[in-house]
Amino acid sequence: MEDLDFNLCFISYSEFIFGSVRGKKGDFILVSNADAVDPDTPEGCDVAEIIELYETGKGNFAFLHVCRSIF
């Protein structure tokens, strides 16, 4: 059986603001595809839906999101 870390604590959010970008659960976003020819263009992105937003409070990746790929 796998050891589980029962000390994890997550804070959930319904929306976020990052600079001039605002997003919330249910929104669709463009996610850069590093394997694309031009990953920093709309053509080089994938579309995803934001399912969950939460904060772990640990390390450089304290804010995490759960997305569902659409295309």
C-alpha distances in whole Angstrom, upper triangle without the diagonal:
4,7,9,13,15,18,18,22,23,27,28,31,34,36,36,39,39,43,45,42,41,38,36,34,35,37,37,37,38,35,36,35,35,36,39,43,43,40,42,44,44,44,41,39,36,36,33,33,32,29,28,29,27,27,24,27,25,27,29,27,27,29,26,27,26,28,29,31,34,36
4,6,10,12,15,15,19,20,24,25,29,31,33,33,36,36,39,41,39,38,35,33,31,33,34,35,34,35,32,33,32,32,33,36,40,40,37,39,41,41,41,38,36,33,34,31,31,29,26,25,26,24,24,21,23,21,23,25,23,24,25,23,24,23,26,26,28,32,34
4,7,9,12,13,16,19,22,24,27,30,32,32,35,35,38,41,38,37,34,33,31,33,35,35,35,35,33,34,33,33,34,37,41,41,38,39,42,41,42,39,37,35,35,32,31,29,27,25,25,23,22,19,21,19,21,24,22,22,24,22,24,23,26,27,30,33,35
4,6,9,9,13,15,19,20,24,27,29,29,32,32,35,38,35,34,31,30,28,30,32,32,32,33,31,32,32,32,34,36,40,40,36,38,40,39,40,38,35,33,33,29,29,26,24,22,22,19,19,16,18,17,19,22,20,19,21,19,21,20,24,25,28,31,34
4,5,6,10,12,16,18,22,25,27,27,30,30,33,36,33,32,30,28,27,29,31,32,31,32,30,31,32,32,34,36,40,39,36,37,39,39,40,37,34,33,32,29,28,26,23,21,20,17,16,13,15,13,16,19,18,17,18,18,20,20,23,25,28,32,34
4,6,8,11,15,17,21,24,26,27,30,30,33,36,33,32,30,28,26,29,31,32,32,34,31,33,34,34,36,39,42,42,38,39,41,40,42,39,36,34,33,30,29,26,23,20,20,17,16,13,15,15,18,21,19,17,19,19,20,20,24,26,29,32,35
4,6,10,13,16,20,23,25,25,28,28,31,34,32,30,29,27,26,29,30,32,31,33,31,33,33,34,36,38,42,41,37,38,40,40,41,39,36,34,34,30,29,26,24,20,19,16,14,11,12,12,15,18,17,15,17,17,20,21,24,27,30,33,36
4,7,10,13,16,20,21,21,24,25,28,30,28,27,25,23,22,25,27,28,28,29,27,29,30,30,33,35,38,38,34,34,36,36,38,35,32,30,30,26,25,22,20,17,16,12,11,7,9,10,13,16,14,12,14,14,16,17,21,23,26,30,32
4,7,10,13,17,19,19,22,22,26,28,26,24,23,21,20,23,25,27,26,28,27,29,30,31,33,35,39,38,34,34,36,35,37,35,32,30,29,26,24,20,19,15,14,10,8,6,8,10,14,16,14,11,12,13,15,16,20,23,26,29,32
4,6,10,13,15,15,18,19,23,25,23,21,19,17,16,20,21,23,23,25,23,26,27,28,31,33,36,35,31,31,33,32,34,32,29,27,26,22,20,17,15,11,10,6,6,5,8,10,14,15,13,10,10,10,12,13,17,20,23,26,29
4,7,10,12,13,16,17,21,23,20,18,17,15,14,18,19,22,22,24,23,26,28,29,32,33,36,35,31,30,32,31,34,32,28,27,25,22,20,16,15,11,9,5,5,7,8,12,15,16,14,10,9,10,12,13,17,20,23,26,29
4,7,9,11,14,16,20,21,19,16,14,12,11,14,16,18,19,22,21,24,26,28,31,32,35,33,29,29,30,29,31,30,26,24,22,19,16,13,11,8,6,4,6,9,11,14,17,17,15,12,10,10,10,11,14,17,21,23,26
4,6,7,11,13,17,18,15,13,11,8,9,12,13,16,17,20,20,23,25,27,30,31,34,32,28,27,28,27,29,28,25,23,21,18,15,11,11,8,5,6,8,11,13,16,18,18,15,13,10,10,10,12,14,17,20,22,25
4,7,11,14,17,17,14,11,9,6,6,9,11,14,15,18,19,23,25,27,30,30,33,31,28,27,27,25,28,27,24,22,19,16,13,10,10,8,7,9,11,15,17,20,22,21,18,16,13,12,11,12,13,16,19,20,23
4,7,10,13,13,11,7,6,4,6,10,9,13,13,16,17,20,23,26,28,28,31,29,25,24,25,23,26,25,22,21,18,15,13,10,11,9,7,10,12,16,17,20,21,20,17,15,12,12,11,13,13,16,19,20,23
4,7,10,11,8,6,5,6,9,12,11,13,13,15,16,19,22,24,27,27,29,27,24,22,23,22,25,24,21,20,18,16,14,11,13,11,8,10,11,15,15,18,19,17,15,13,10,11,10,13,14,17,19,21,23
4,6,7,6,4,7,9,12,15,13,15,13,16,16,19,22,24,27,27,29,26,23,21,22,21,24,24,21,21,19,17,16,14,16,15,12,13,14,17,17,20,20,18,16,15,12,13,13,16,17,20,21,22,24
4,6,5,6,9,11,15,17,15,15,13,14,15,16,20,21,25,24,26,23,20,18,19,19,23,21,19,19,18,17,17,15,17,16,13,14,14,17,17,19,18,15,14,14,11,13,13,16,17,20,21,22,24
4,6,8,11,14,18,20,17,18,15,16,17,18,21,22,26,25,27,23,21,18,19,19,23,22,20,21,20,20,20,18,21,20,17,18,18,21,20,21,21,18,17,17,15,16,17,20,20,23,24,25,26
4,7,10,14,17,19,15,16,14,15,16,18,21,23,26,25,27,23,21,18,18,18,22,21,19,20,19,19,19,17,21,20,18,20,20,23,23,25,24,21,20,20,17,18,18,21,20,23,23,24,25
4,7,10,14,15,12,12,10,12,13,15,19,21,24,23,25,21,19,16,17,16,19,19,17,17,16,15,15,14,17,17,15,17,18,21,21,23,23,20,18,18,15,16,15,17,16,19,20,20,21
4,7,11,12,10,11,10,13,15,17,21,23,26,25,27,24,21,19,19,18,21,21,18,18,16,15,14,12,15,14,12,15,16,20,21,23,23,21,19,18,14,15,14,16,15,18,19,20,22
4,7,9,6,8,8,11,13,16,19,22,25,24,27,24,21,19,19,18,21,20,17,16,14,12,10,8,11,11,10,13,15,19,20,22,22,20,18,17,13,13,11,13,12,15,16,17,19
4,6,6,9,10,14,15,18,21,24,26,26,29,27,23,22,22,20,23,23,19,18,15,12,10,7,9,9,8,11,14,18,19,22,23,21,19,17,14,13,10,11,11,14,16,16,19
4,6,9,11,14,15,19,21,24,26,26,29,27,24,24,24,21,24,23,19,17,14,11,8,5,5,6,7,11,14,17,20,22,23,22,19,18,14,13,10,10,9,11,14,15,18
4,7,10,13,15,19,21,24,26,25,28,27,24,23,23,20,22,22,18,16,12,10,6,5,6,9,11,14,18,21,23,25,26,25,22,21,17,15,12,11,9,10,12,12,16
4,7,10,13,16,19,22,24,23,26,24,21,20,19,17,19,19,16,14,10,8,6,6,8,10,11,15,18,21,24,25,26,24,21,21,17,15,12,12,10,11,12,12,14
4,7,10,13,15,19,21,20,22,20,18,17,16,13,15,16,12,10,7,6,4,6,10,12,13,17,20,23,25,26,27,24,21,22,18,16,13,12,9,9,9,9,11
4,6,10,12,16,18,17,19,17,14,14,13,11,13,13,9,8,6,5,6,7,11,13,13,17,19,22,24,25,24,22,19,20,16,15,12,12,9,10,10,10,11
4,7,9,12,14,13,16,13,11,10,10,7,10,9,6,6,5,6,9,10,14,16,16,19,21,23,25,26,25,22,19,21,18,16,13,14,11,11,10,10,10
4,6,9,12,11,14,12,9,9,10,9,11,9,5,5,6,7,10,11,14,15,15,18,19,21,23,23,22,19,17,19,16,14,12,12,10,11,9,11,11
4,6,9,8,11,9,5,6,8,8,9,6,4,6,9,10,14,15,18,19,18,21,22,23,25,24,23,19,18,20,18,16,15,15,13,14,12,13,12
4,5,6,9,8,5,8,9,10,9,6,5,6,10,11,15,16,19,20,21,23,24,25,26,26,24,21,19,22,20,18,17,16,14,14,12,13,12
4,6,8,8,5,8,11,12,12,8,8,10,14,15,18,19,22,23,22,24,25,25,27,25,23,20,19,22,21,19,18,18,17,17,15,17,15
4,7,8,7,11,12,13,12,8,10,11,15,16,20,21,24,25,25,27,28,28,30,28,26,24,22,25,24,22,21,20,18,18,15,17,15
4,5,5,9,9,11,8,5,8,10,13,16,20,22,24,26,26,28,29,30,32,31,29,26,24,27,25,23,22,22,19,19,16,16,14
4,6,9,9,11,9,7,10,13,16,19,23,25,28,29,29,31,32,33,34,33,31,28,27,30,28,26,25,25,23,22,19,20,17
4,6,6,9,7,5,9,12,15,18,22,23,26,28,27,30,30,32,33,32,30,26,25,28,26,25,24,24,22,22,19,19,17
4,6,8,8,4,6,9,13,15,19,20,23,24,24,26,27,28,29,28,26,23,22,24,23,21,20,21,18,19,16,17,15
4,7,8,6,7,11,13,16,19,20,23,24,23,25,26,28,29,28,26,22,21,24,22,21,20,21,19,20,18,18,17
4,5,5,7,10,12,15,18,20,24,25,25,27,28,30,31,31,29,26,24,27,24,23,22,22,20,20,17,17,15
4,5,5,8,10,13,16,18,21,23,23,26,28,30,31,31,30,27,25,27,24,22,20,21,18,18,15,14,13
4,6,8,10,14,17,20,23,25,25,28,30,32,33,33,32,29,27,29,26,25,22,22,19,18,15,14,12
4,7,10,13,17,19,22,24,24,26,28,29,31,30,29,26,24,26,24,22,21,20,18,17,14,14,12
4,7,10,13,15,18,20,20,23,25,26,28,28,27,24,21,24,21,19,17,17,14,14,11,11,9
4,6,10,13,15,18,19,21,24,25,27,27,27,24,21,23,21,18,15,14,11,10,7,8,6
4,7,10,13,16,17,20,23,25,27,27,27,25,22,23,20,17,14,13,10,9,6,5,6
4,7,9,12,13,17,19,22,24,25,25,23,19,20,17,14,11,10,6,5,4,5,7
4,6,9,11,15,18,20,23,24,25,23,20,20,17,14,10,8,5,5,7,7,10
4,6,8,11,14,17,20,21,22,20,17,17,13,11,7,6,5,7,9,11,14
4,7,10,14,16,19,21,22,21,18,17,14,11,8,5,5,7,10,12,15
4,7,10,13,16,18,19,19,15,14,11,8,6,5,7,10,13,15,19
4,7,10,13,15,17,16,12,11,8,6,5,6,9,12,15,18,21
4,7,9,12,14,14,11,8,6,6,6,8,12,15,18,21,24
4,6,8,11,11,9,5,4,6,8,11,15,18,21,24,26
4,5,9,10,8,5,6,8,11,13,16,20,22,26,28
4,7,9,8,5,7,10,13,16,19,23,25,28,31
4,7,7,5,9,10,14,17,20,23,25,29,31
4,5,6,9,11,15,18,21,24,26,29,31
4,6,8,10,14,17,19,23,24,27,28
4,6,7,10,13,16,19,20,24,25
4,6,10,13,16,20,22,25,27
4,7,10,13,17,19,22,24
4,7,10,13,16,19,21
4,6,10,12,15,18
4,7,10,13,16
4,6,9,12
4,6,10
4,6
4
